[in-house]
Amino acid sequence: MVNFTRLPEPVMKPWYRIRRGDVVETSLGIYAYDRIPKGGKNWYGKSMNDGRNFRIRFNPMSEAKVVGTYNFVDVPKPELKQMSNDVNELRPGNLFVIKHGRGDNAELFRFVRSTGRRIVAVNPVTNKTYNIDTSFTFTKIENLPY
């Protein structure tokens, strides 16, 4: 059983007024409200019985029965140092990573040589040669911020 602060009397709230940490009683059990994803038909909550996280379906036209409050513990994210551009420090045989795309996509290569505006590199897994433009951020394996 997870400890939470009980209200003297339950309060009925519409779903758009529910805040993070409100403890909601449903037909499935008692859950601490965490969030509703954008455009979602479910909400995420923490069970007050066993502390596990669940995705719970809801009807936005109904009201929620709030019976208490719960303080979520925010886990601090570790600070990462900025990725440096090591394009000038690469020597033949060095492993490096280029980061590209919208997400956290990265690819591993082995440096072969520089040809002015391009870098000739080999994928160490497939042994395929690539010509990579120098506009990418090149980070040596030793200098990764992780």
N, C-alpha and C positions, 0 to 999 in steps of 0.2 A: 504494500500500500504506500503510495507516494503522498507525502504531506503537502497540504495546501490550506490556504486560509478560507474558511467557510463564511459566507454572508449570513446575517441574521435571518433573512428571508430570501427565497429565490426571486430573481428578477427576470422578467420576460423582455428580451431585446430582439429587434429585427437583425438579420445577419449583417447588414451593412454597418451596424454600430458595435459589433463584436470586436474586441481588441485582443492583441496577443497576450496570452496569460489568463484570459477569462476561462473559468472551468464550467463546461457545458454538460448538462445532464441530457442524455439521449436515451432512446429505447435500447441501445446496445450497451450502454454503460456511461461512465463519467470520464470526460476527456478534457484536457487543457488545450484550448484553441491555440494553434501555432500560426497558420496562414492559409489563404486560399490562392492557388495559382491563378495567373492571369487567364480569364476566360474559362475558369474551371467549374466543374459541376461537383467537385469534391473539396473537402477541406482536410488539412493535416492537423492531427492532434496527438497528444501524448496521453496514454491511458493512465488514470490515477490508480488503477489496481496493480499493474505490474511494471509501469514505466516505459513500456514499448511505444513506438511511434506507429500511427495508423493513418490510412487515407479513408475518410468517411464521406459517403454520399449525403448530400443535403438538398432540400427544397428551398430555393431562395425566397419563396413566397411565405414560408412559415417563419415562426419566431423561435429563438433559442432560449432555453431555460438556464440562466446563469446562476450557479450555486456557490461560486467562490472565485478566488484568484490564485494563480500559481506564478512564481518567478522563474522564468527560463534562465539558465546560466549560459551566457554568451561565451563561446570559446574564441579566444583571440587568435587571429590568423598570424602566423609568423611573417615577419617582414623579410622580403626577398630583395637582394641587391639587384640593381639594374643590370641587364645583360649587356656586356660590352661588345663592341665590334672589333674582332681580332683579325680582320682581313689582312692587315699588314704584318702580323706576327706569325702567319701560317708558314710552316716549312714542310717540304715533301715528307709524307708519311704521317703527319698530324691528323688526328681525328677531330672533326668539328661538326657543329650542328647549325642548320639554318632554320629560323623560325619564319613561318609564312602563313598566310590565310587569316581568316577571321578569328578562329579559335586558338587553342594552344597547340597547333600543329607544328611538329618539328621533324626534320629528317637528318639522319646521320650520314656523313661522308668522310672519305680519306682524301686529303689534299695531294694533288699531283704537281700542278704548276699553274702559274698565272699567265694570262695572255692579254694584258692590257685591261679591257673592260669586262673580261670574263675570267672565271676560275675553272680550271679543269679538275674534276674530282671524280672519285670512284665510290660507288655504293659498296660498302664492305660485305654486305650480305649477298647481293646478286652479282657483284663484280662488273656492273654496268657503268660506263663512263658518261658523265654529264658535264655540260658547259653551263655554269651558273653565273648569272649577272652579279656584279659587285654591289648592286643596290640593296641586296638582302643583308640582314645582320648575321655575320659569321661569328660564332662563339666556340672557342676551343673547349674540349671536354673538361680540361682542368679548371676552366673559369666559369663553369655553370654555377648559377646562384643557388642551387638546391643542395 
